[in-house]
């Protein structure tokens, strides 16, 4: 094999090398943030003239699989009088999913878990919803 061929082969190998885990994680964090913002915007559109108020808040997401420690992401509150449904981002990576959001109902006294939203689950790229206690991460489409 000529020196030129070896050089071109090495160059091609470098171009096809997978992205570093740090840049993949940063891309996944950016996507999680974007998808939460888009989800809030969709909820705003869905709930026009219903009396439900959509409010953003900032949540700290701690994940041992993310280098650099905790990061901030948007959470969502759906408020009607003294009742609130909270969408709180809880982790980025875990058990075959990327981007997990805990959904709970608060009525002023009690907190009731409603389930979890997953940004990506296996091959599914859209938000999926899994009710509490479900054994499978393959939930139903959330729209």
ZAVEXKOL-197019 format. One record per atom (N, C-alpha, C, O, CB): atom name; x, y, z. Coordinates in steps of 0.05 Angstrom, whole numbers. Glycine has a CB too. Layout:
[site 'CA',[X,Y,Z]],
...
END
This chain:
[site 'N',[17,-23,0]],
[site 'CA',[0,0,0]],
[site 'C',[18,25,0]],
[site 'O',[37,27,15]],
[site 'CB',[-20,0,25]],
[site 'N',[12,43,-17]],
[site 'CA',[28,67,-20]],
[site 'C',[24,85,4]],
[site 'O',[4,83,19]],
[site 'CB',[22,82,-46]],
[site 'N',[42,104,8]],
[site 'CA',[40,123,30]],
[site 'C',[16,140,26]],
[site 'O',[2,147,45]],
[site 'CB',[66,140,32]],
[site 'N',[10,147,1]],
[site 'CA',[-13,164,-5]],
[site 'C',[-39,149,2]],
[site 'O',[-57,160,14]],
[site 'CB',[-14,171,-35]],
[site 'N',[-40,123,-4]],
[site 'CA',[-64,107,2]],
[site 'C',[-67,105,32]],
[site 'O',[-90,106,42]],
[site 'CB',[-62,79,-10]],
[site 'N',[-45,100,47]],
[site 'CA',[-47,98,76]],
[site 'C',[-57,125,88]],
[site 'O',[-74,124,106]],
[site 'CB',[-19,91,87]],
[site 'N',[-46,147,78]],
[site 'CA',[-55,173,88]],
[site 'C',[-85,177,83]],
[site 'O',[-99,185,101]],
[site 'CB',[-39,196,74]],
[site 'N',[-94,171,59]],
[site 'CA',[-123,175,52]],
[site 'C',[-140,156,69]],
[site 'O',[-162,164,77]],
[site 'CB',[-127,169,22]],
[site 'N',[-131,132,74]],
[site 'CA',[-146,113,91]],
[site 'C',[-148,123,120]],
[site 'O',[-170,122,132]],
[site 'CB',[-133,85,91]],
[site 'N',[-126,134,131]],
[site 'CA',[-127,145,158]],
[site 'C',[-145,169,159]],
[site 'O',[-160,172,179]],
[site 'CB',[-98,152,167]],
[site 'N',[-144,186,139]],
[site 'CA',[-161,210,138]],
[site 'C',[-190,202,138]],
[site 'O',[-207,214,152]],
[site 'CB',[-154,227,114]],
[site 'N',[-197,182,121]],
[site 'CA',[-224,173,119]],
[site 'C',[-233,161,146]],
[site 'O',[-256,165,154]],
[site 'CB',[-228,153,96]],
[site 'N',[-216,146,159]],
[site 'CA',[-223,133,185]],
[site 'C',[-229,155,206]],
[site 'O',[-247,152,221]],
[site 'CB',[-200,115,194]],
[site 'N',[-213,176,206]],
[site 'CA',[-218,198,225]],
[site 'C',[-244,212,220]],
[site 'O',[-258,219,239]],
[site 'CB',[-195,218,224]],
[site 'N',[-251,215,195]],
[site 'CA',[-276,229,188]],
[site 'C',[-300,212,196]],
[site 'O',[-321,224,203]],
[site 'CB',[-277,235,159]],
[site 'N',[-298,186,196]],
[site 'CA',[-320,169,203]],
[site 'C',[-320,160,232]],
[site 'O',[-337,145,241]],
[site 'CB',[-320,144,186]],
[site 'N',[-300,170,248]],
[site 'CA',[-299,163,276]],
[site 'C',[-323,175,291]],
[site 'O',[-331,197,284]],
[site 'CB',[-272,172,289]],
[site 'N',[-333,160,310]],
[site 'CA',[-356,171,325]],
[site 'C',[-349,196,341]],
[site 'O',[-326,200,349]],
[site 'CB',[-367,150,344]],
[site 'N',[-368,213,344]],
[site 'CA',[-364,238,360]],
[site 'C',[-356,231,388]],
[site 'O',[-364,210,399]],
[site 'CB',[-389,256,359]],
[site 'N',[-341,248,401]],
[site 'CA',[-333,242,428]],
[site 'C',[-358,242,446]],
[site 'O',[-378,254,440]],
[site 'CB',[-313,263,438]],
[site 'N',[-356,229,469]],
[site 'CA',[-379,227,487]],
[site 'C',[-386,254,498]],
[site 'O',[-410,259,503]],
[site 'CB',[-372,208,510]],
[site 'N',[-367,272,501]],
[site 'CA',[-373,299,511]],
[site 'C',[-390,314,491]],
[site 'O',[-409,327,499]],
[site 'CB',[-347,314,517]],
[site 'N',[-382,313,465]],
[site 'CA',[-398,328,446]],
[site 'C',[-426,315,442]],
[site 'O',[-445,329,437]],
[site 'CB',[-383,330,419]],
[site 'N',[-427,289,443]],
[site 'CA',[-453,275,441]],
[site 'C',[-471,284,465]],
[site 'O',[-495,289,461]],
[site 'CB',[-450,244,440]],
[site 'N',[-460,284,488]],
[site 'CA',[-475,292,512]],
[site 'C',[-484,321,509]],
[site 'O',[-507,328,515]],
[site 'CB',[-458,289,537]],
[site 'N',[-466,339,500]],
[site 'CA',[-474,367,496]],
[site 'C',[-496,370,476]],
[site 'O',[-514,386,479]],
[site 'CB',[-449,384,488]],
[site 'N',[-495,354,454]],
[site 'CA',[-516,354,434]],
[site 'C',[-542,344,446]],
[site 'O',[-563,355,440]],
[site 'CB',[-508,337,410]],
[site 'N',[-541,323,462]],
[site 'CA',[-565,312,474]],
[site 'C',[-578,332,494]],
[site 'O',[-602,334,496]],
[site 'CB',[-559,285,488]],
[site 'N',[-560,346,510]],
[site 'CA',[-570,366,528]],
[site 'C',[-584,389,512]],
[site 'O',[-606,398,520]],
[site 'CB',[-547,378,546]],
[site 'N',[-571,398,491]],
[site 'CA',[-583,419,474]],
[site 'C',[-610,410,463]],
[site 'O',[-629,425,462]],
[site 'CB',[-563,427,452]],
[site 'N',[-611,385,454]],
[site 'CA',[-636,375,442]],
[site 'C',[-658,373,464]],
[site 'O',[-681,380,459]],
[site 'CB',[-632,347,429]],
[site 'N',[-650,364,488]],
[site 'CA',[-669,362,510]],
[site 'C',[-680,389,517]],
[site 'O',[-705,392,520]],
[site 'CB',[-655,349,536]],
[site 'N',[-663,409,518]],
[site 'CA',[-672,437,523]],
[site 'C',[-691,447,502]],
[site 'O',[-712,458,507]],
[site 'CB',[-648,456,526]],
[site 'N',[-683,442,477]],
[site 'CA',[-700,451,454]],
[site 'C',[-727,437,454]],
[site 'O',[-748,449,450]],
[site 'CB',[-685,445,428]],
[site 'N',[-727,410,459]],
[site 'CA',[-752,395,458]],
[site 'C',[-770,403,481]],
[site 'O',[-795,403,478]],
[site 'CB',[-746,365,460]],
[site 'N',[-759,410,504]],
[site 'CA',[-776,420,526]],
[site 'C',[-788,447,519]],
[site 'O',[-812,452,525]],
[site 'CB',[-759,422,553]],
[site 'N',[-773,465,507]],
[site 'CA',[-784,490,498]],
[site 'C',[-806,486,477]],
[site 'O',[-826,500,478]],
[site 'CB',[-761,508,486]],
[site 'N',[-801,468,458]],
[site 'CA',[-821,463,438]],
[site 'C',[-847,451,451]],
[site 'O',[-869,457,443]],
[site 'CB',[-810,443,417]],
[site 'N',[-843,433,471]],
[site 'CA',[-866,422,484]],
[site 'C',[-882,443,498]],
[site 'O',[-907,443,497]],
[site 'CB',[-856,400,505]],
[site 'N',[-869,462,511]],
[site 'CA',[-883,484,524]],
[site 'C',[-898,501,503]],
[site 'O',[-921,508,508]],
[site 'CB',[-863,502,539]],
[site 'N',[-886,506,480]],
[site 'CA',[-899,521,459]],
[site 'C',[-924,506,449]],
[site 'O',[-944,518,443]],
[site 'CB',[-880,527,436]],
[site 'N',[-921,480,446]],
[site 'CA',[-944,464,437]],
[site 'C',[-967,465,457]],
[site 'O',[-990,467,450]],
[site 'CB',[-936,435,432]],
[site 'N',[-960,463,483]],
[site 'CA',[-980,464,504]],
[site 'C',[-994,491,503]],
[site 'O',[-1018,492,507]],
[site 'CB',[-967,458,531]],
[site 'N',[-979,512,500]],
[site 'CA',[-991,539,497]],
[site 'C',[-1012,539,475]],
[site 'O',[-1034,549,479]],
[site 'CB',[-969,560,492]],
[site 'N',[-1005,527,452]],
[site 'CA',[-1024,527,430]],
[site 'C',[-1048,509,435]],
[site 'O',[-1070,516,429]],
[site 'CB',[-1009,517,404]],
[site 'N',[-1043,486,448]],
[site 'CA',[-1065,467,454]],
[site 'C',[-1085,479,473]],
[site 'O',[-1109,474,472]],
[site 'CB',[-1054,441,465]],
[site 'N',[-1076,495,492]],
[site 'CA',[-1092,504,514]],
[site 'C',[-1103,533,512]],
[site 'O',[-1112,544,532]],
[site 'CB',[-1077,501,540]],
[site 'N',[-1101,544,489]],
[site 'CA',[-1112,571,485]],
[site 'C',[-1141,572,493]],
[site 'O',[-1157,555,485]],
[site 'CB',[-1108,580,455]],
[site 'N',[-1149,592,508]],
[site 'CA',[-1176,597,517]],
[site 'C',[-1188,574,534]],
[site 'O',[-1213,570,533]],
[site 'CB',[-1194,601,493]],
[site 'N',[-1172,559,548]],
[site 'CA',[-1182,538,565]],
[site 'C',[-1182,546,595]],
[site 'O',[-1195,532,611]],
[site 'CB',[-1166,512,562]],
[site 'N',[-1169,567,602]],
[site 'CA',[-1166,575,630]],
[site 'C',[-1142,563,643]],
[site 'O',[-1135,570,665]],
[site 'CB',[-1191,566,645]],
[site 'N',[-1128,544,629]],
[site 'CA',[-1103,533,639]],
[site 'C',[-1080,552,632]],
[site 'O',[-1078,561,609]],
[site 'CB',[-1098,505,628]],
[site 'N',[-1063,557,651]],
[site 'CA',[-1040,574,646]],
[site 'C',[-1015,556,644]],
[site 'O',[-1010,539,661]],
[site 'CB',[-1036,595,668]],
[site 'N',[-999,560,623]],
[site 'CA',[-974,546,620]],
[site 'C',[-951,564,630]],
[site 'O',[-948,587,620]],
[site 'CB',[-969,538,590]],
[site 'N',[-936,555,649]],
[site 'CA',[-914,571,660]],
[site 'C',[-888,555,660]],
[site 'O',[-887,532,668]],
[site 'CB',[-921,579,690]],
[site 'N',[-867,567,649]],
[site 'CA',[-841,554,650]],
[site 'C',[-827,558,677]],
[site 'O',[-833,578,691]],
[site 'CB',[-823,565,627]],
[site 'N',[-810,540,684]],
[site 'CA',[-793,544,707]],
[site 'C',[-766,530,701]],
[site 'O',[-765,514,682]],
[site 'CB',[-806,533,734]],
[site 'N',[-746,535,717]],
[site 'CA',[-720,523,712]],
[site 'C',[-715,501,733]],
[site 'O',[-719,504,757]],
[site 'CB',[-698,544,714]],
[site 'N',[-707,477,722]],
[site 'CA',[-701,454,739]],
[site 'C',[-672,446,736]],
[site 'O',[-661,449,714]],
[site 'CB',[-720,431,733]],
[site 'N',[-660,437,757]],
[site 'CA',[-633,426,756]],
[site 'C',[-635,396,751]],
[site 'O',[-648,382,766]],
[site 'CB',[-617,433,782]],
[site 'N',[-621,387,730]],
[site 'CA',[-621,359,723]],
[site 'C',[-595,347,731]],
[site 'O',[-574,355,721]],
[site 'CB',[-627,355,693]],
[site 'N',[-595,328,749]],
[site 'CA',[-571,314,758]],
[site 'C',[-571,286,745]],
[site 'O',[-591,271,747]],
[site 'CB',[-570,312,789]],
[site 'N',[-549,279,732]],
[site 'CA',[-547,254,720]],
[site 'C',[-518,245,722]],
[site 'O',[-500,259,713]],
[site 'CB',[-556,255,690]],
[site 'N',[-513,222,734]],
[site 'CA',[-486,212,738]],
[site 'C',[-472,205,712]],
[site 'O',[-447,203,711]],
[site 'CB',[-486,189,757]],
[site 'N',[-487,201,691]],
[site 'CA',[-475,194,665]],
[site 'C',[-468,219,648]],
[site 'O',[-457,216,626]],
[site 'CB',[-494,177,649]],
[site 'N',[-473,243,659]],
[site 'CA',[-467,268,644]],
[site 'C',[-442,280,656]],
[site 'O',[-441,287,680]],
[site 'CB',[-491,288,645]],
[site 'N',[-421,282,640]],
[site 'CA',[-396,295,650]],
[site 'C',[-402,324,654]],
[site 'O',[-417,337,638]],
[site 'CB',[-373,291,630]],
[site 'N',[-390,336,674]],
[site 'CA',[-394,364,679]],
[site 'C',[-415,370,700]],
[site 'O',[-419,393,707]],
[site 'CB',[-401,379,654]],
[site 'N',[-428,349,710]],
[site 'CA',[-447,352,732]],
[site 'C',[-475,361,723]],
[site 'O',[-482,358,699]],
[site 'CB',[-437,372,751]],
[site 'N',[-490,371,741]],
[site 'CA',[-518,379,736]],
[site 'C',[-519,401,715]],
[site 'O',[-501,417,711]],
[site 'CB',[-532,388,761]],
[site 'N',[-542,401,700]],
[site 'CA',[-547,423,681]],
[site 'C',[-576,432,685]],
[site 'O',[-592,418,696]],
[site 'CB',[-542,413,652]],
[site 'N',[-581,456,675]],
[site 'CA',[-608,467,678]],
[site 'C',[-624,462,653]],
[site 'O',[-614,462,631]],
[site 'CB',[-607,497,684]],
[site 'N',[-650,457,657]],
[site 'CA',[-668,453,635]],
[site 'C',[-695,465,643]],
[site 'O',[-701,467,667]],
[site 'CB',[-671,423,627]],
[site 'N',[-711,471,624]],
[site 'CA',[-738,482,629]],
[site 'C',[-757,461,638]],
[site 'O',[-757,438,628]],
[site 'CB',[-749,496,604]],
[site 'N',[-773,468,658]],
[site 'CA',[-796,451,666]],
[site 'C',[-821,466,659]],
[site 'O',[-820,490,652]],
[site 'CB',[-794,444,697]],
[site 'N',[-844,453,661]],
[site 'CA',[-869,465,654]],
[site 'C',[-890,461,676]],
[site 'O',[-892,439,687]],
[site 'CB',[-879,453,627]],
[site 'N',[-904,482,682]],
[site 'CA',[-927,481,700]],
[site 'C',[-952,486,685]],
[site 'O',[-954,506,670]],
[site 'CB',[-924,500,724]],
[site 'N',[-972,469,688]],
[site 'CA',[-999,475,678]],
[site 'C',[-1016,481,702]],
[site 'O',[-1020,464,719]],
[site 'CB',[-1012,451,661]],
[site 'N',[-1025,506,704]],
[site 'CA',[-1039,515,728]],
[site 'C',[-1068,522,722]],
[site 'O',[-1074,535,703]],
[site 'CB',[-1024,539,740]],
[site 'N',[-1086,512,740]],
[site 'CA',[-1114,519,740]],
[site 'C',[-1123,523,768]],
[site 'O',[-1125,503,783]],
[site 'CB',[-1131,498,725]],
[site 'N',[-1128,547,777]],
[site 'CA',[-1135,553,804]],
[site 'C',[-1113,543,822]],
[site 'O',[-1090,551,819]],
[site 'CB',[-1162,541,813]],
[site 'N',[-1119,526,842]],
[site 'CA',[-1098,516,860]],
[site 'C',[-1088,488,852]],
[site 'O',[-1074,475,867]],
[site 'CB',[-1109,515,888]],
[site 'N',[-1094,479,828]],
[site 'CA',[-1085,453,818]],
[site 'C',[-1063,458,797]],
[site 'O',[-1064,476,781]],
[site 'CB',[-1109,437,806]],
[site 'N',[-1043,440,798]],
[site 'CA',[-1020,443,780]],
[site 'C',[-1012,415,770]],
[site 'O',[-1011,396,785]],
[site 'CB',[-997,457,795]],
[site 'N',[-1006,414,745]],
[site 'CA',[-992,391,733]],
[site 'C',[-964,400,727]],
[site 'O',[-960,419,712]],
[site 'CB',[-1007,379,707]],
[site 'N',[-944,386,739]],
[site 'CA',[-916,393,735]],
[site 'C',[-903,373,717]],
[site 'O',[-906,349,719]],
[site 'CB',[-901,394,763]],
[site 'N',[-887,384,698]],
[site 'CA',[-870,369,680]],
[site 'C',[-841,376,688]],
[site 'O',[-831,397,680]],
[site 'CB',[-876,375,650]],
[site 'N',[-828,358,702]],
[site 'CA',[-802,364,713]],
[site 'C',[-781,346,700]],
[site 'O',[-783,321,703]],
[site 'CB',[-801,360,744]],
[site 'N',[-761,357,686]],
[site 'CA',[-740,340,675]],
[site 'C',[-724,328,698]],
[site 'O',[-715,342,716]],
[site 'CB',[-721,357,656]],
[site 'N',[-720,301,696]],
[site 'CA',[-706,287,718]],
[site 'C',[-680,275,711]],
[site 'O',[-662,273,727]],
[site 'CB',[-724,266,730]],
[site 'N',[-677,265,686]],
[site 'CA',[-651,255,677]],
[site 'C',[-649,255,647]],
[site 'O',[-669,257,633]],
[site 'CB',[-646,226,688]],
[site 'N',[-624,254,638]],
[site 'CA',[-618,254,609]],
[site 'C',[-615,225,599]],
[site 'O',[-628,218,579]],
[site 'CB',[-593,270,603]],
[site 'N',[-599,209,612]],
[site 'CA',[-594,182,603]],
[site 'C',[-603,162,624]],
[site 'O',[-598,165,648]],
[site 'CB',[-564,178,596]],
[site 'N',[-616,140,615]],
[site 'CA',[-622,119,634]],
[site 'C',[-639,97,620]],
[site 'O',[-659,102,607]],
[site 'CB',[-637,129,657]],
[site 'N',[-630,72,624]],
[site 'CA',[-645,48,615]],
[site 'C',[-656,50,587]],
[site 'O',[-679,44,583]],
[site 'CB',[-667,44,634]],
[site 'N',[-639,57,568]],
[site 'CA',[-647,57,540]],
[site 'C',[-664,81,531]],
[site 'O',[-674,81,509]],
[site 'CB',[-663,33,535]],
[site 'N',[-666,101,548]],
[site 'CA',[-681,125,540]],
[site 'C',[-663,150,542]],
[site 'O',[-642,149,556]],
[site 'CB',[-706,129,558]],
[site 'N',[-671,171,529]],
[site 'CA',[-657,196,530]],
[site 'C',[-677,217,536]],
[site 'O',[-697,220,521]],
[site 'CB',[-641,202,504]],
[site 'N',[-673,232,557]],
[site 'CA',[-691,254,565]],
[site 'C',[-716,244,578]],
[site 'O',[-736,236,565]],
[site 'CB',[-699,270,540]],
[site 'N',[-716,245,605]],
[site 'CA',[-739,236,620]],
[site 'C',[-751,259,636]],
[site 'O',[-737,275,648]],
[site 'CB',[-731,213,640]],
[site 'N',[-778,261,635]],
[site 'CA',[-793,283,648]],
[site 'C',[-814,269,666]],
[site 'O',[-831,254,656]],
[site 'CB',[-806,302,628]],
[site 'N',[-813,276,692]],
[site 'CA',[-833,265,711]],
[site 'C',[-857,283,710]],
[site 'O',[-855,308,711]],
[site 'CB',[-821,264,740]],
[site 'N',[-881,271,709]],
[site 'CA',[-906,286,708]],
[site 'C',[-922,280,733]],
[site 'O',[-928,257,739]],
[site 'CB',[-923,279,682]],
[site 'N',[-929,301,748]],
[site 'CA',[-944,298,773]],
[site 'C',[-966,318,775]],
[site 'O',[-965,339,763]],
[site 'CB',[-925,301,798]],
[site 'N',[-987,310,790]],
[site 'CA',[-1010,328,794]],
[site 'C',[-1010,337,823]],
[site 'O',[-1006,320,841]],
[site 'CB',[-1037,313,787]],
[site 'N',[-1013,363,828]],
[site 'CA',[-1013,374,855]],
[site 'C',[-1039,388,859]],
[site 'O',[-1047,406,843]],
[site 'CB',[-988,394,859]],
[site 'N',[-1054,381,880]],
[site 'CA',[-1079,395,885]],
[site 'C',[-1079,412,910]],
[site 'O',[-1100,419,921]],
[site 'CB',[-1102,374,888]],
[site 'N',[-1055,418,920]],
[site 'CA',[-1053,435,944]],
[site 'C',[-1046,418,968]],
[site 'O',[-1033,428,987]],
[site 'CB',[-1078,451,948]],
[site 'N',[-1055,394,969]],
[site 'CA',[-1050,376,992]],
[site 'C',[-1035,351,983]],
[site 'O',[-1016,343,996]],
[site 'CB',[-1076,368,1005]],
[site 'N',[-1043,339,961]],
[site 'CA',[-1032,314,952]],
[site 'C',[-1016,317,927]],
[site 'O',[-1022,334,910]],
[site 'CB',[-1053,293,949]],
[site 'N',[-996,300,924]],
[site 'CA',[-981,299,899]],
[site 'C',[-986,271,887]],
[site 'O',[-980,251,900]],
[site 'CB',[-950,304,903]],
[site 'N',[-996,270,863]],
[site 'CA',[-1002,244,850]],
[site 'C',[-985,241,825]],
[site 'O',[-986,257,807]],
[site 'CB',[-1032,243,843]],
[site 'N',[-969,219,824]],
[site 'CA',[-953,214,800]],
[site 'C',[-972,207,777]],
[site 'O',[-990,190,780]],
[site 'CB',[-932,192,805]],
[site 'N',[-967,219,754]],
[site 'CA',[-983,213,730]],
[site 'C',[-968,196,710]],
[site 'O',[-980,183,693]],
[site 'CB',[-992,239,717]],
[site 'N',[-942,197,711]],
[site 'CA',[-925,181,693]],
[site 'C',[-900,196,685]],
[site 'O',[-892,216,697]],
[site 'CB',[-941,174,668]],
[site 'N',[-888,186,663]],
[site 'CA',[-863,198,653]],
[site 'C',[-865,202,623]],
[site 'O',[-877,186,609]],
[site 'CB',[-839,181,660]],
[site 'N',[-852,223,614]],
[site 'CA',[-849,228,585]],
[site 'C',[-820,222,579]],
[site 'O',[-801,229,594]],
[site 'CB',[-856,258,578]],
[site 'N',[-815,209,556]],
[site 'CA',[-788,204,547]],
[site 'C',[-784,217,520]],
[site 'O',[-801,214,501]],
[site 'CB',[-783,174,545]],
[site 'N',[-763,233,518]],
[site 'CA',[-757,247,493]],
[site 'C',[-750,227,470]],
[site 'O',[-761,229,448]],
[site 'CB',[-733,267,497]],
[site 'N',[-733,208,476]],
[site 'CA',[-727,186,458]],
[site 'C',[-726,160,473]],
[site 'O',[-713,158,494]],
[site 'CB',[-699,191,443]],
[site 'N',[-739,140,463]],
[site 'CA',[-740,114,476]],
[site 'C',[-734,93,455]],
[site 'O',[-751,88,437]],
[site 'CB',[-767,109,490]],
[site 'N',[-710,81,456]],
[site 'CA',[-703,61,436]],
[site 'C',[-702,74,409]],
[site 'O',[-687,94,404]],
[site 'CB',[-722,38,436]],
[site 'N',[-717,64,390]],
[site 'CA',[-718,74,363]],
[site 'C',[-739,96,359]],
[site 'O',[-739,109,338]],
[site 'CB',[-724,51,343]],
[site 'N',[-756,101,379]],
[site 'CA',[-776,122,378]],
[site 'C',[-764,149,384]],
[site 'O',[-752,153,405]],
[site 'CB',[-800,115,398]],
[site 'N',[-768,168,365]],
[site 'CA',[-755,194,368]],
[site 'C',[-774,215,378]],
[site 'O',[-765,237,385]],
[site 'CB',[-744,203,341]],
[site 'N',[-800,210,380]],
[site 'CA',[-819,229,390]],
[site 'C',[-825,224,419]],
[site 'O',[-818,203,430]],
[site 'CB',[-845,228,374]],
[site 'N',[-837,244,433]],
[site 'CA',[-844,241,461]],
[site 'C',[-862,217,464]],
[site 'O',[-881,213,449]],
[site 'CB',[-858,267,472]],
[site 'N',[-856,201,484]],
[site 'CA',[-874,179,491]],
[site 'C',[-882,182,521]],
[site 'O',[-866,193,536]],
[site 'CB',[-861,151,486]],
[site 'N',[-905,172,528]],
[site 'CA',[-916,174,555]],
[site 'C',[-919,146,566]],
[site 'O',[-930,128,553]],
[site 'CB',[-943,189,556]],
[site 'N',[-908,142,590]],
[site 'CA',[-911,117,604]],
[site 'C',[-924,122,631]],
[site 'O',[-914,138,647]],
[site 'CB',[-883,103,608]],
[site 'N',[-947,109,637]],
[site 'CA',[-960,113,663]],
[site 'C',[-944,102,686]],
[site 'O',[-926,86,682]],
[site 'CB',[-988,100,663]],
[site 'N',[-949,111,711]],
[site 'CA',[-934,102,734]],
[site 'C',[-937,72,737]],
[site 'O',[-959,61,733]],
[site 'CB',[-942,117,759]],
[site 'N',[-916,59,745]],
[site 'CA',[-917,30,750]],
[site 'C',[-915,13,725]],
[site 'O',[-915,-12,727]],
[site 'CB',[-941,23,764]],
[site 'N',[-914,25,701]],
[site 'CA',[-913,9,677]],
[site 'C',[-885,-5,675]],
[site 'O',[-865,8,680]],
[site 'CB',[-917,26,651]],
[site 'N',[-885,-30,668]],
[site 'CA',[-860,-45,667]],
[site 'C',[-845,-39,641]],
[site 'O',[-820,-41,641]],
[site 'CB',[-866,-75,668]],
[site 'N',[-858,-32,620]],
[site 'CA',[-845,-26,595]],
[site 'C',[-840,3,591]],
[site 'O',[-857,20,599]],
[site 'CB',[-862,-37,572]],
[site 'N',[-817,10,579]],
[site 'CA',[-811,38,573]],
[site 'C',[-824,46,547]],
[site 'O',[-824,70,539]],
[site 'CB',[-781,43,572]],
[site 'N',[-836,26,533]],
[site 'CA',[-849,33,507]],
[site 'C',[-877,43,513]],
[site 'O',[-895,28,517]],
[site 'CB',[-850,8,489]],
[site 'N',[-879,69,514]],
[site 'CA',[-904,82,521]],
[site 'C',[-919,90,496]],
[site 'O',[-912,83,473]],
[site 'CB',[-900,106,538]],
[site 'N',[-940,104,501]],
[site 'CA',[-957,114,479]],
[site 'C',[-946,141,470]],
[site 'O',[-934,155,485]],
[site 'CB',[-986,116,486]],
[site 'N',[-952,148,445]],
[site 'CA',[-944,174,435]],
[site 'C',[-957,196,450]],
[site 'O',[-981,194,457]],
[site 'CB',[-950,176,405]],
[site 'N',[-942,217,456]],
[site 'CA',[-953,240,471]],
[site 'C',[-956,263,452]],
[site 'O',[-936,275,443]],
[site 'CB',[-935,247,495]],
[site 'N',[-981,270,447]],
[site 'CA',[-986,293,430]],
[site 'C',[-1013,305,437]],
[site 'O',[-1021,325,425]],
[site 'CB',[-986,285,400]],
END
